[in-house]
């Protein structure tokens, strides 16, 4: 049975989800290799799996979206 690149990269992203830097690298590589339609499907899959579910990808101090760090939106309290 032959696996499509889309399914292959979904599998890879699941396996490296413990490390956000590796995840981001593999995600970007997947987007560069996949067709536009497959990239669209992968983006939606990643959004639903990693952002919508608020999964943390192993880093507790920062929020994550598709393996890319987002700075905290909390502003510093004025003293």
Secondary structure, 3 states (H helix, E strand, C coil): CCCCHHHHHHHHHHHCCCCHHHHHHHHHHHHHHCCHHHHHHHHHHHHHHHHCCCCCCCCCCCEEECCEEECCCCCCCCC
